[in-house]
Each structure stands twice: as C-alpha cells, then as structure tokens.
Amino acid sequence: MTLREGNLEAPTRHPIDWQGADYYDEAKTFAEMERVFDICHGCRRCVSLCQSFPNLFDLVDATADGEVHGVDKKDYAKVVDQCYLCDLCYMTKCPYVPPHPWQVDFPHLMLRAKAIKYRKGEVGSGEKLLAATDVHGQFAGIPIVTQVVNAANRTRPVRKLLDATLGVHPDAWLPALATKRFRSAAAKSNGHAKVVDGERSPGKVAVFSTCFINYNEPGIGHDLLRLLEHNAIPYEIVEKESCCGMPKLELGDLEGVARHKEANIPVLARYAREGWAIVSAVPSCTLMFKQELPLMFPGDADVMAVQEAMFDPFEYLVARHRDGLLKTDFKTPLGKVSYHIPCHGRVQKIGRKTEEMFKLIGKTVSVELNTVERCSGHAGTYGVKTPTHPVAMKIGTPVFKSMANGQPAFISSDCPMAGHHIAQGMDVNKLPAAELRHPLSLVALAYGLGEAKP
C-alpha cells in the first residue's frame, strides 16, 4: 500500500492515556518525541506558530549531520517548555495528525513530557502558584485588601519582588483583583421568563463563571447576563464551581486537573441532564470541558454529558438567532472594531461565531469589522512569566500591528487576557490606541444596555 502525503480528512483525536502504565515512562516518551520531531523536521510547516518549532529546528540544524537523532535528549526541554498547548499545530497546520498513519499529536506529546516533568518535581513553586487561579483569586472582593494588592502590584519594587519570587516578568500585564466577585454580585434571572427551547439552542442557560470573570473582570460576566436577560433567556449561575483545570493542564499537573474535574463535573452534569445550555465566557475554560476532559476521561458519562451541553457564548447566541429566538433591536453603532479570534476559540471547531454576531449587528447599525486570526502570544501564564514574556510579545507583534489597522475605536478578543496582551503590545509598539472591550460588552453596547457593573 502506498502511504499518502498528508491528510484529506478532518483531524481526529485519541484519548489521553494518562493513567496508563507507560505514560510516565521517560525513555518511551523520548523515543516517541524523537519519532515525531523527525517528522516535524522534515516538514517545518509549523515554524511560524510558536517558539517550540524554531527551537526544535535550531537544535536539529546544529547537529553534525542535521538530523534529529543527533539532538541531546536533555535539550528536548527547550521544545517542551515553549509549548503552551494552543492546539493550532494539530487543528490547522499538521498534515500528519490522525487519521493519517503517522499519528502525530504534537500538543499531547508535549503534555506528556510536561506531566513527567511535574511528577519528577521539576516544576517550581512560583509556577504552581500562578496556576492556582482559585487560590490567589480568594483575595478578590475583600475590602481594603483588594485595593492594597492592586495598588502594590502597580509599583516597581513589588513587580521586582514578583519577578524574584514567582518568576513574573516586571513588564508583563497582570490582572487586577475585582472589588466585588461576579458570583456574589450577579443579578438574579427574571423568574417569570418562559423557557423556549430552539432546534439548536436550549432555552435556559447555566453560567460557568470561570476564575477570571469571578475574580478579575466580573463586568464581562454581568454583560453576559444582561444579554440573556434582554433576550428573555432564563439563566442560573452554576451552583458551585472550581477552576476548570486548564492552568493545571498547561503545567502538566494531571492529578490536579482530575481534582478540579471531580469538583465540577457532578454539578455541571446535573445541569446538562436537566436540559440547560452551559456557557463559559473564557475560551480556554470552554475548551477544557469540550475537549481536554473528555479525552482524559473518555469513559465518564457525566463528562460526556457536560461536553454536549457546553457552549461558547457566541456559539449559543448565533444558534439562538438561527432558531429565530434572538432579538436584533440594536441601537448603538460600534464603528470600527478590530476583533481577535483566540487560539482556544479557533480549535473548538465552531467557526467564527463572534464574527457572525458582529456582522449581524452590522445589518442594523454601523460596524466596520477587522478580524485578526492569529495567536496573540499570551497563552495563559506563558505571557507573564519572566523567561517567556519577551517571546510572547514577539509572537504577538503581527497581531498588534493588524489590530491597529484602520485606527479602530475598539479592540476586542474573546479571550480577556489576550485582549490585554494585545493592548499592551500596541502600546509598546507605539501603535494608535483604541479602547479595549470584550465582545460581550460590545454586543451589550450595541443593544443600548448601558454600562455593566465594574
């Protein structure tokens, strides 16, 4: 049989056998990395995606014969540490992913290497604390404490201290703590609203807050609730939640992911089985429930039920529109908007739903849309860590420039952290300033709903 060159079918994914006997076998992992790296070296299509691939190709090119077998296995870490699990190589670039016989899954191979590193105790306490979002988020909403922490984090002495102790780059943007947490301040749904299910969209929404919305930018969550209320969609804030687990996954702490799963899935599965759409306003959190947890726990019926019920907010709103159940009474022109599609939104396989919503608004009021589909470089904690923040800024430079095209009134990204990273990059590169607003906030503005709670 002749082996074909590349795939003609859509990528498929195999479960992550993280509890298997061989998963943490370092020798077998190195052997698989050498096999995959050799394929990558012969292809090089992904060189523009992240720093993992330039580092790999530089290592190969520096060997005596220019082949992967000459690379010291200790140097594989220079490739692994630059992978932030964006999944773009798998979903958009690599021609050798399953079902191709070569079965290349670069991101999940990097995850395996990260898991081995974590289990060996080679991940520092600073990185662990950065990934514990619902630990340091506990300071949010505490009077005086919140203001003191936010003020201190804006001073150079404290930023130098964070650099020395936690490995946070002194120049990296850091999120402020909210003075009021989203979950405690969220408005109650109109109990009189009727549940109207559509063909594509359940008629009631359970909102998974996420750590970032709850502790850092609750205004985005309040805007989501106002959009649901405006469209007479009953909603409920998920009764109890923990971190989605994505920061732990990126660190290789798979047992930590499992602990968060055990806290979240039983609660979310009840909503799923009762016919609720579960909506999360942070793409990485949504992806965790749609893809990573189902791959880690493929036999768990509750995980699969949550996967089926999970929606990106614009995936839900567009489905609602297609069901003829979304209001289009937009009142406020948005003018020029530069919109960024984040990596973890792209790989959900839902299409450009936020862009569709902006175009829907543009049928009623003025919207001049500039869509940018490229990695911003932020990638969770990668964009704030001392060794990788400069690389993140370099990766994001083409995005910063593209977002400034046409001098927009607003810049916007589904990923709130990517949005701030882009705003910082535009400032550093002395590009024209624009107001940063989340897409949900811009839709609320277009509806004429006024300003959300801070």
C-alpha atoms as one frame of an Amber mdcrd trajectory, in Angstrom:
protein
   0.000   0.000   0.000   1.303   3.465  -0.889   1.398   5.913   2.038  -0.317
   9.121   1.039   1.263  12.505   1.691  -0.864  14.296   4.254  -4.497  14.143
   5.243  -7.644  14.788   3.280  -9.867  14.092   6.303 -10.580  16.246   9.347
  -8.301  15.684  12.353  -9.434  13.104  14.901  -8.235  12.759  18.476  -7.239
   9.724  20.552  -7.903   9.636  24.311  -5.050  10.730  26.575  -3.871   7.540
  28.309  -2.537   9.493  31.287  -3.327   6.672  33.733  -1.689   4.009  31.581
   1.416   2.111  32.690   3.703   3.656  30.038   2.522   7.275  30.121   5.169
   8.431  32.604   7.944   6.217  31.168  10.580   8.788  30.224  12.554   6.533
  27.866   9.435   5.641  25.874   8.377   9.282  25.817  11.785  10.330  24.488
  11.512   7.666  21.771   8.116   8.990  20.690   9.398  12.573  20.795  12.320
  11.621  18.526   9.885   9.984  16.080   7.569  12.986  15.993  10.399  15.541
  15.949  11.857  13.779  12.907   8.541  14.144  11.080   8.327  17.815  12.100
  11.911  18.404  10.955  11.095  17.006   7.516   8.004  19.185   7.177   8.509
  22.510   9.036   5.047  23.886   8.237   4.525  24.969  11.859   7.627  27.164
  12.150   5.555  30.356  12.452   3.197  29.183  15.203   5.180  29.268  18.453
   8.752  29.107  19.722   8.715  25.294  20.114   9.267  24.751  16.413  12.078
  27.277  15.803  13.833  25.874  18.866  13.452  22.307  17.552  14.729  23.170
  14.090  17.668  25.150  15.503  18.647  22.128  17.615  18.456  19.818  14.603
  20.339  22.193  12.311  23.164  22.485  14.862  23.901  18.722  14.808  26.756
  17.231  12.810  24.521  15.657  10.153  21.428  17.852  10.511  19.216  15.049
  11.796  17.080  14.647  14.922  18.988  11.660  16.291  21.932  13.985  16.975
  19.970  16.215  19.361  20.758  15.650  23.048  17.635  14.383  24.827  18.263
  16.903  27.615  17.666  19.649  25.048  14.151  18.379  24.299  13.041  20.549
  27.231  13.810  23.617  25.098  10.999  22.482  22.824   8.585  21.276  25.521
   8.809  24.409  27.665   7.807  26.636  24.738   4.600  24.717  24.001   1.574
  26.345  25.596  -0.963  23.811  24.268  -2.724  26.225  21.917  -3.519  23.212
  19.677  -3.157  25.216  16.452  -0.478  22.932  15.012  -2.815  19.973  15.438
  -6.013  21.598  14.247  -4.793  23.946  11.498  -1.316  23.041  10.217  -0.089
  19.465  10.650  -0.881  17.142   7.705   0.097  14.037   9.703  -2.417  14.051
  12.566  -4.829  11.114  12.929  -6.323   9.546  10.867  -3.011   9.753   8.954
  -0.964   6.597   9.707   1.888   8.655  11.230  -0.454   9.622  14.095   1.272
  12.881  15.066  -0.221  14.668  18.090   2.416  17.246  18.961   0.430  19.101
  21.700  -0.499  15.985  23.645   3.023  14.635  23.323   4.249  17.892  24.857
   1.610  17.456  27.567   3.015  14.008  28.328   6.515  15.460  28.664   5.191
  18.237  30.914   3.417  15.641  33.077   6.671  13.713  33.514   8.463  16.927
  34.465   5.766  17.741  37.006   5.806  14.258  38.519   9.604  14.421  38.866
   9.231  17.556  40.997  10.910  19.820  38.461   8.168  22.478  38.422   8.866
  25.381  40.761   6.573  26.707  43.493   6.160  30.014  41.650   4.751  28.295
  38.562   2.452  26.204  40.746   1.067  29.312  42.466   0.497  31.078  39.134
  -1.550  28.066  38.018  -3.612  28.077  41.237  -6.068  30.697  39.984  -8.742
  29.966  42.573  -6.153  30.313  45.347  -4.801  33.799  44.667  -8.268  34.791
  43.458  -9.505  34.439  47.035  -8.199  37.943  47.757 -10.765  39.383  45.327
 -13.740  41.143  46.877 -12.158  41.671  50.299 -12.459  45.364  51.226  -9.155
  47.219  51.620  -7.144  44.049  50.860  -8.164  44.122  47.195  -7.252  47.810
  46.819  -3.908  47.342  48.611  -2.930  44.333  46.482  -3.899  46.082  43.243
  -2.003  49.236  44.177   1.074  47.272  45.242   1.133  45.272  42.001   1.474
  48.538  40.075   4.709  49.520  41.844   8.180  48.659  40.556   9.500  47.302
  43.911   6.633  44.790  44.161   6.987  43.825  40.498  10.684  43.148  41.083
   9.737  41.042  44.086   7.226  39.063  41.995   9.959  38.536  39.426  12.370
  37.211  42.048   9.873  35.005  43.894   7.287  33.873  41.344   9.042  34.442
  38.031   6.550  37.080  36.856   8.121  39.472  34.357   8.231  43.066  35.684
   6.751  44.456  32.452   4.009  41.874  31.883   0.382  42.935  32.241  -1.234
  41.472  35.366  -4.979  41.323  36.002  -6.334  43.384  38.879  -8.460  41.785
  41.567 -12.149  42.685  41.419 -13.618  44.699  44.263 -16.745  42.523  44.029
 -16.725  38.942  42.830 -19.017  38.082  39.946 -20.671  35.117  41.639 -21.692
  37.134  44.700 -22.796  40.252  42.778 -24.548  38.620  39.801 -28.111  39.752
  39.174 -30.820  37.149  39.572 -32.597  35.942  36.450 -36.165  37.008  35.789
 -38.037  34.101  37.284 -41.069  34.808  35.114 -39.246  34.287  31.803 -40.546
  31.298  29.875 -38.129  28.587  28.770 -38.294  28.452  24.960 -36.089  25.735
  23.509 -34.906  26.120  19.927 -33.872  23.441  17.482 -30.203  24.315  18.070
 -30.308  26.085  21.429 -31.698  25.120  24.836 -33.960  27.815  26.257 -32.196
  28.184  29.616 -28.533  28.855  30.423 -26.304  27.770  33.311 -23.387  30.201
  33.536 -19.998  28.751  34.490 -18.320  31.874  35.839 -14.624  30.937  35.387
 -11.893  32.141  37.736 -11.000  35.155  35.595 -14.546  36.507  35.344 -15.285
  35.802  39.010 -12.103  37.240  40.495 -10.758  39.692  37.932 -13.221  41.062
  35.369 -16.777  40.464  36.567 -18.088  43.133  34.184 -17.794  40.645  31.319
 -19.979  38.200  33.223 -22.514  40.905  34.038 -22.695  41.795  30.338 -23.385
  38.150  29.502 -26.258  38.119  31.989 -27.668  41.353  30.545 -27.643  39.833
  27.044 -29.513  36.780  28.319 -31.997  38.942  30.217 -32.562  41.198  27.193
 -33.377  38.136  25.114 -35.731  36.708  27.789 -33.489  33.672  28.374 -33.712
  32.341  31.960 -30.298  31.747  33.491 -28.695  30.482  36.641 -25.161  30.887
  37.973 -23.743  27.383  38.382 -24.441  26.353  41.967 -20.815  25.578  42.829
 -17.642  25.639  40.772 -13.901  25.164  40.882 -11.220  26.149  38.361 -11.778
  24.427  35.008  -8.290  22.890  35.289  -6.678  24.420  32.196  -3.835  26.143
  34.141  -3.025  22.797  35.779  -3.115  21.048  32.398  -0.650  23.532  30.900
   1.660  22.824  33.845   1.430  19.036  33.449  -0.356  18.559  36.785  -2.849
  15.967  35.580  -3.777  14.835  39.081  -4.659  18.482  39.789  -6.848  18.505
  36.677  -8.590  15.376  37.957  -9.308  17.038  41.321 -10.957  20.015  39.610
 -12.905  17.634  37.398 -14.246  15.818  40.457 -15.418  19.142  41.892 -17.051
  20.469  38.709 -18.446  17.599  36.685 -21.070  16.242  39.123 -22.546  19.760
  39.439 -22.419  20.536  35.707 -23.753  17.114  34.706 -26.958  17.818  36.620
 -27.491  20.969  34.555 -26.689  19.101  31.347 -29.197  16.360  32.074 -31.862
  18.903  33.012 -31.589  20.477  29.557 -29.550  23.596  30.344 -27.008  25.076
  27.961 -23.792  25.578  29.944 -22.000  28.759  28.881 -18.478  29.876  29.776
 -17.141  33.279  28.695 -13.448  32.276  28.613 -12.466  30.146  25.569  -9.822
  28.102  27.411 -12.345  27.079  30.073 -14.917  26.161  27.427 -12.313  24.105
  25.556 -11.385  22.265  28.745 -14.914  20.866  29.050 -15.384  20.370  25.320
 -12.101  18.634  24.540  -9.458  18.001  27.195 -11.583  16.453  29.962 -13.435
  14.163  27.506 -10.046  12.998  26.200  -8.711  12.412  29.715 -11.883  10.666
  30.926 -13.384   9.086  27.776 -15.494   6.560  29.665 -17.121   9.030  32.040
 -20.778   9.532  31.091 -21.048  12.731  33.152 -18.062  14.268  31.361 -19.643
  13.436  28.007 -22.975  14.940  29.065 -21.235  18.196  30.027 -19.316  18.177
  26.735 -22.583  18.016  24.798 -24.154  20.845  26.819 -21.154  23.220  26.777
 -21.348  26.367  24.624 -19.109  29.264  23.768 -21.309  32.346  24.428 -21.366
  33.396  20.778 -21.899  29.839  19.621 -25.026  29.955  21.800 -26.199  33.410
  20.698 -25.753  32.613  16.998 -27.614  29.319  17.458 -30.353  31.299  19.167
 -30.509  33.642  16.184 -30.728  30.743  13.733 -33.609  29.414  15.806 -35.349
  32.772  15.322 -35.165  33.491  19.052 -32.590  36.310  19.310 -33.587  39.971
  19.328 -31.944  42.178  16.701 -33.057  45.542  18.103 -29.564  47.034  18.015
 -29.443  50.776  18.662 -25.838  51.924  19.083 -23.311  51.948  16.205 -19.969
  50.368  17.112 -17.960  51.986  14.330 -14.542  50.485  13.633 -13.852  47.297
  15.593 -10.685  45.186  15.419 -11.612  41.718  16.631  -9.113  38.981  17.526
 -10.010  35.281  17.379  -8.056  33.492  20.151  -6.433  30.104  19.617  -8.676
  28.244  22.066 -11.684  29.670  20.260 -10.418  28.581  16.861  -9.802  24.965
  17.867 -13.316  24.431  19.270 -14.470  23.677  15.704 -17.432  26.053  15.894
 -16.439  28.518  13.182 -16.242  32.301  13.566 -19.323  32.750  15.716 -18.290
  36.066  17.312 -17.569  37.485  13.862 -21.024  36.298  12.749 -22.554  38.207
  15.651 -20.703  41.412  14.767 -21.895  41.062  11.173 -25.449  40.534  12.388
 -25.198  43.782  14.378 -23.820  45.457  11.248 -27.089  44.770   9.408 -28.845
  47.225  11.744 -26.203  49.731  12.898 -22.737  50.681  11.673 -19.968  48.161
  12.301 -16.680  48.235  10.362 -15.052  44.948  11.311 -11.391  43.984  11.034
 -10.936  40.322  12.030  -7.477  39.064  13.032  -6.992  35.295  13.207  -3.537
  34.663  14.627  -2.019  33.808  18.014  -1.602  36.845  20.281   1.217  35.106
  22.165  -0.298  35.451  25.632  -1.243  31.812  26.200  -2.218  31.836  29.873
   0.730  32.108  32.244   3.206  31.918  29.334   2.698  35.612  28.612   3.545
  36.743  32.144   6.490  34.505  33.061   9.918  36.114  33.138  11.597  33.761
  30.616   8.712  33.781  28.121   7.076  37.223  28.291   9.534  38.699  25.728
   8.853  35.741  23.426   5.102  36.231  23.877   5.461  39.871  22.850   7.469
  38.828  19.788   4.896  36.201  18.773   2.125  38.757  19.146   3.751  41.553
  17.133   1.976  40.730  13.832  -1.337  40.684  15.731  -0.631  44.018  17.421
   0.016  45.623  14.037  -3.009  44.029  12.381  -5.305  45.086  15.226  -4.210
  48.713  14.741  -5.159  48.711  11.051  -7.674  51.423  10.243  -7.327  53.049
  13.679 -10.298  51.262  15.295 -12.444  52.736  18.032 -12.428  49.359  19.815
 -10.136  46.349  20.045 -11.686  43.109  21.239 -10.880  39.445  21.842 -12.968
  36.566  23.178 -10.019  35.810  25.470  -9.887  38.652  28.030  -6.199  38.052
  28.774  -5.291  38.063  25.087  -7.129  41.372  24.791  -4.980  42.954  27.490
  -1.839  41.452  25.980  -2.754  42.978  22.612  -3.451  46.358  24.208  -0.060
  46.254  25.904   1.630  45.202  22.664   0.022  48.038  20.754   1.218  50.493
  23.401   4.775  49.100  23.470   4.947  49.268  19.674   3.615  52.862  19.724
   0.570  51.960  17.655  -2.609  54.089  17.788  -4.530  53.490  20.994  -8.049
  52.021  20.998 -10.492  51.162  23.753 -10.379  47.527  24.847 -13.781  45.892
  25.269 -14.808  42.258  25.370 -17.127  41.165  22.508 -19.942  40.512  25.006
 -19.596  44.082  26.249 -19.713  45.399  22.687 -22.922  43.477  21.986 -24.443
  44.925  25.152 -23.376  48.364  23.939 -24.949  47.747  20.542 -28.221  46.760
  22.230 -28.109  50.063  24.108 -27.997  48.368  27.511 -25.592  50.894  29.056
 -22.582  50.088  31.208 -22.193  46.889  33.218 -21.248  46.743  36.867 -17.477
  47.106  37.398
